[in-house]
Amino acid sequence: MKPKVALNGRFSRAHHPTGTQIASFHLFDAILRKPREVDLVVFADPEYPGVREWADLPGTQLVPTPFRKWSRARCQIWEQLFFNDAALRFGCRLGHHPMNTSPANPGEVKSIVTLHDLNFLIHPEWYRALFRLAYQWVALPGLHRASRVVVISQYIRDQVKQHLNIGEPRLKVIPDGLPPLAEAEPVNEPSPYIFCVGSYQPHKNLARLIQAYQKLRVENPPLKLKIAGLPEKRFQQDRELDRLLETPGVERLGYLTPEQLSANYRGASVFCFPSLEEGFGLPILEAMSVGVVVVTSDASCMPETAGDAAIFVDPKDVDDMALGLRTALHLDPRAKEKLIQKGKDRARLFCWGVVALQYLDLYQEVLSE
């Protein structure tokens, strides 16, 4: 009889998934589709796109859990107080929590937690007070008691060692994979445009990007800046950003479907990801995978993710950002093609199938202890 592992599909609450929610779905999807020596019990909402198919996969039991009908708080309470009992009822000895948080007391169920970033701890000024207080309860205790903490970059590994004092053998680095972008025709836009993907969060650094864009638009009036994303209630409001978003030439696209996102990537002259702090930086690879020149920060994990396939800028220097964007927009054809090919090669290194095998090995490792 195979051992059983419980998968915490709390991400399936999202009606407009971004970032960690998208990564969590693709991680579980890849794991579930691999031949394996463990059976998997998935607690997830079948209304989330793609989840219902899991019920038909070999060695998989889907336990419908109505996350989409629950508030965020109720989902967190379920995770903290009821996940372990539910896992034990289905005979699971190990639980995998893919979105930073996990039960404060794992009890009889060992736990693996995938940690995407430590922003809530290192940059509390970016968050509203209630969120900061809640995360002290739903994240930190579980991380300290987990059998393994998986981080998605070497950059986050170093932060965890420094700020949480978690090291080997409990700490493991497994980068995220890159799901294929939806097939779509490029946006039919007569004017060139810079594309950016980022919710209106302080660390996404959108205000400086818009200021850099303002400098470029003086030289190139038809140039546009398109920003995909929405505000998030858990973050502090930035009134300066609210004002800058009204800049002529800036288009707020809101939340995009996978097809719309793909079309905007493919139609862009340049993709810019000027973030101050990330755990992985998936949009960098998404843009590279479809042949778009990328301008990104020389800070945080961005150099680790982009390798030598991007133009790097100081994210706190508006003039340097404008220079990087200007360089990207005016690359000669040969240099542009070389950079695009480097980007495509870089993106191909990040495969969810490989990631899934690493997690399955980790399951076996923890279960054998």
N, C-alpha and C positions, 0 to 999 in steps of 0.2 A: 504493500500500500504506500503510495507516494505521500510525502509530507505536504501540508497545505500552507499557503501564504495568503494573508488577507491584504487586499489592495484598497487603500482609502481613496475613493473617487470623489472627494468633496469638491474638486474642481468643476464637476458637472453641474454645479449650481449656476454657473455663469451663463447668462443669456447673450452677452457680448464678450466672449473670451479674448483675452490678450495675454501676452507674456507667459507667466508661470502656468496659467490654466491651459494654454495651448500646448506648452511643453509637456505638462503632466499627461494630457490626453495622448499625445504621440508616444511618450515613453511607455505608458501602459499598453497602448495598441501594439507597439513593437514587441514588448515582452510577451503579451498574450498570444501572438502569432508565431512565436518560436517553438520548435520542439523542446521539451523540457522535462526535467526529472522531478518537478513539483507541480501540484495542482494549485490553481489560483481561484480564490473567492473574491469577487469584485463587488464592492459596495458603491454603486453609482446610479445616477438618474438616467433611465433609458430614454428620456426626452432629449438628452444632449446628443447632438449629431454624431453618429458613429458608435455610440455605446450599445445600442440594442443588438448590433451584429455580434458582440462579444459572447452572447448567450449560446451561439452555435459553434464556438471554437472548442476543440478537444481539450479536456482537462480544465475546463473553465466553468465556474458557476457564477452567474450574475445575480446579485441580490438587489432587486429594485429598491432604491432609497430615494425618497422624494425631495432631494436637495433643492430643486427649483421652486418648490412650494414653501420652503423654509427661509427664514431670514438668515443673514450672515451669522448673527449671534446664535441662533438655534443650531446651525451647522457646527459651529465651534463647540457648543455644549455637547452635541452628539459625539463629536470627536473626542472630547476630553472625558466624558462620563460613560459613554455607551459603546464606543468602538471595540474596546478590549473584550467586553462581555459578548458582543456579537461575533467577534472573531473566534472566541473559544467555543461558542455554540456550534460553529461550523468546523470545529476541529483544527483551527489554525494555530500554529506555534510562533508565527512571525507576522508582523504587520509592516507594510511599506507605506509611508506618508510622503507624498511627492511635492508638498507645497510649504516647506519651512516649519509648519506646526505639527504637533503630535501630542498624545496624552502625556500629561505631566508625570504620571506614574504608570509605566508600561505593565507592571504587575507580572502575570504569568506569560504575557505575549511579548516576545522580543520585538524591538522596533528598529527599522531603518528609516532615516529621515533624509530627504533630499533638500538641501539648503541652497537657495538661489542667490541670496545676498544677506548682508547684515546691516543694511541701511537703517532699519528701525532702531538699531542699537548705537551705531556710530554717528548717525545724523538725525537725532531726535527732533531737531529744529524743523525738519521738513514735514513732520507729521502732526496731526491734531492730537490733543492730549489724551482723548479717550482711546484712540488707536494705540498710542504708546503704552498706556496702562494695560490694555487688553493683551498686547503682545508679550508683556512681561509674564503673563500667565500662560498663554497658549503656545509660546515658542521656546523660551529659554529653558524651563525645567525639562521639557522633552528632549531637547538637544543634549543637555548634560547627562541624561539617563539613557540615551539611545545606544543600542549595540553598535551601530555604525552611523556616522554622519557623512553623507555623500555631498560633495561640493562640485559645482559645475565649471570651475576654473581654478588654476593655480593661484590666481589673485585672491579668490575667496578663501582658499585653503590657508593662505598666509594670514588673512584677517581672523579666521577662526582660531588659529594657533595663538595669535596675539591677544584677542579679546575674550575668547571663551576658554582658553587653555585646554583645548582638545587637540590631541596629537595622535600619532601612530600608537596602536593599530586601529583605533576607532575611526580615524579620518581617512577618507578615500576620495580621489578626484576622478570623476567621470563626466566629461563635457557633454553638453546636449547634442542632439543630432539636428539635422536640417530636413524637414519634410519638404517634398516637392511643392513648388507654388502651383496654384491652379492654372490651367491653360486659359489664356485670355489674350485678346488682341490689345496691343498698346493703346493707351489713351490717345485719341485723335485730337491733339492740342496744337494749334497753329504757332503758339509761342513756346519758346524753350522754358523748362521749369526745373527747379530744384525740388526734390521730394524728401520729406522727412516723416518718419513714423515715431510718434511719442505722445503719450497722454500728457495732460497739462500738469506735470509734476515738477517740483523744484529741480530735481537732479537731471531732468531731461534737457535743461539748459536752452529752452526755446526762445527766451527773451534775447539772449546774446545772438542766437542764430538769426532772428529777425533784424537785429541791429546790423549784423554783417550783411544781410540781404539788402538792407536800405542803402548801404554803400555801393553795392553792385548795381542796383537798379538806377542809380544816377548815371552810370556808364552805359547801361543796357535797359532802357525803359520797358521793352516788351517782356523781360524776364519775370517769371512768376515764382512764388514759393508756395508749395502745397504741403499742408500739414495734416496727417491722418491721426486721429486720436480724440479723446474726450477728457473733460475734467474728472477728477476722482475725489470723492468726499473725504477720504481719509487723509488727504494732503492739505497743507496750508495753502490758502489762496494767495496768488501773486497778482496784485492790482496793476503792477507795471506790465506784466504779461498781458493782462486783459486789455490794456491800452494799446500795446504793440500789435496785438492780433487784428486791430482795426487798420493796420498799415495798408495803403493801396498796393495791390499786387499779391497780397497774402490771401490764400484761399484755405479756409478751414473745412476739411472734408468730413470730419466726424468719424464715426465708426464705419469701417469698410468691410464688406463681405470678402471672402477669400478671392473671388473673381475680380472685384473692384480693386483690391489691394494689389493683385498681380498685374492688372492693367496699368495701374499708376507707376509701379516699379518699372515696367517695361517701356513706358513712354517717357521716363525722366531723362533729362540731360545729365544730371548728377544726383546721387543720393547722399544726403548729409545726416550723420548720426553724431551730434555734438555733445553727448551725455557726459555728465561729470562723474557718474558712478553707476556701474552695471555689474551684474554677476557673470554675464556671458555676451550679450549683444547680438542676439539672433538676427535682427534686421540687417546687420552688416552682411551676413552670409546670404540672406534672402536676396538682397540687391545684387551681390556678386554672382549668384547662381544664374541670373538672367542677363548678365552682361552689362551692368550699369557701373560706372565709375563711382567709387565710394570715397567720401571725405569724412573722417571721423576723428575722435579725440585721441590725443597721445597719452591719455590718463587711464586709470582703472584697468579693466581687463581688455580694453579695445585693441591694443597692440598684440596681445596674446591671441585674440580671436582672428584679427585681420591679417596677421603675419606681415608679409611685405607687399600685400596686394591692395593697399589703400594709400591715400594721401592723408597724412596726419597733421593735426592742428592743435594748438593750445586752446582748450575749451573755455578758458577764462579770459582770453585775449580776442576781442572782437576784430581787431585789425588782422590778426593772424588767421582767424577763421575766414575773413573776407578774402585774404590772399590765397588760402587753400582752395576756396570755391572758385576763385578767378582762374587759378592754375588748372583746375579740373575742367572748367568750361572751355578753356582755350588750348587743351592738349593737341599737339599735332597728331594726325591720324595714326602714325606708326607707334608713338608712345601710348596713345589711347588703346590701341588694339593689344599692345603688350600688357598693359595694366588690366584690361578686361580679361585676358586669358589667364593671367595670374589669379584673378579673383575667382574665375570658374574652377580652376584647379584647387584653390583653397577651399571653396565651398564643398567640393566633392569629398574632402577629408572627414566631414562630419556626417556620419551615417547612423540613423536610429537603429538599424539592425545590429551594428557593432555595439552600440550602447546597450541594447537589450541583453546581449550575451554577457556583457560585463556585470549587469545587475543579476542575471540568473546565477552566475558564478558566486556573486556576493551572497545571494540567498542561501546557497549551499554551504558557503563558508560559515555564516552565522548559525544556521540550523545544526551544523555539526559540532558546534561548541557546547 
